[in-house]
C-alpha cells in the first residue's frame, strides 16, 4: 500500500504498533517473538482490517492467552487443536476446555523495511540515500533513513525503536567518529526526559510530534523540524500553524506544502485570500461564495452576478490552495 492509501490517524497507530513490536512475546514453542498478539491487535480503532492485513505479518503464535477470571484477566497456557482455526485452553474457573480463535493468539509484526520506506517517502528522502533501511545500524533498533533536505542543507536522519530500553547502546553508536557531528534521530516512542542529553549535536524527536495532525492524509511539518534543529537541545517548539499569510509580500504558505508558497497577484485575489485567512483564524473554516465576493468587490451591489472563479481567471494555481464544495470555500490544508 502507498502513503496516500494510509490515513494520518492510521499511520499514528501503525507507528505505535511498530514501537510495541520491540517487546517480546513468549511463543508456543518457547521462542522469543518480537511482535504483538492478535488480541491486542484487535483493539486498534484507526487501522482497518485491510490496513492491518497490508501492514502486519504473522510471525508465530503466543504460548498463553489472557482469559477473563472474575474481574481480571489471567494468562492461561494454550495448546493447538485439531481444528487449525482455533486453540484450546482449560478455564481456570470451571476447568472445562475452552477455545480461542487462532487469529487472536497469533503474533504479528510490522515489517520494518516497509514502514521505514513509507516514512522516508513522507520525509522526502531520495531513493539513492536509503541504503540504511535494509541494513540496520543496530538490529531491530536503529536505522539510517537517509539524508533529508532541511532548509539549504541535507542532514542525516535516523529512526530508533524501543529507545528507552537501549539508550546506552544507541548513544554509543552516535559517538563513532565516522559519523557526522550533527543529525536527526526520530523515535517511535514518547519524548525522553529533559535531563537526557543527546549525543554530540544530534536532536532526538518523536516522529509523531512532527506529523501534521489536522489533515486526513499524512504530512510532515518541515518548518517545525527546521526550528527544532536550530533551537537549543531539549527546548520545546510549538507546532506550526496550518498556514501563514504574509501581508507585505501577499504570500500564502501552507504547512503541508511549505516548499511551494503561493505569491498572490491582483488586489481582488489578495482580498479573497486575506478574507479566508481572517475567517479561519476566527473559527470559521468554510465561507460562502457570496461573502467572499463581497469581501473582494467591496459591497453586495458590486458583487452581484460575479463568480469566485472569475476572480482567479487565467490562474489555475489557486485551486491547489483553495478548496470548495457545496458548503463554501476554504484554505486547502491537505
Secondary structure by P-SEA (a helix, b strand, c coil): cccccccaaaaaaaaaaaaaccbbbbcccccccccccaaaaaacccccaaaaaacccccccccccccccccbbbbbbbbbcccccbbbbbccccccbbbbbccccbbbbccaaaaaaaaaaaacccccccccccccccccccccccccccccbbbbbbbbccccccaaaaaaaaaccccccbbbbbbccccccccccccccbbbbcccccccccccccccaaaaaaaaaacccccccccccccccccccbbbbbccccccccccccaaaaaaaaaaaaaaaaccccccaaaaaaaaaccccccccccccccccccccccccccccccccccccc
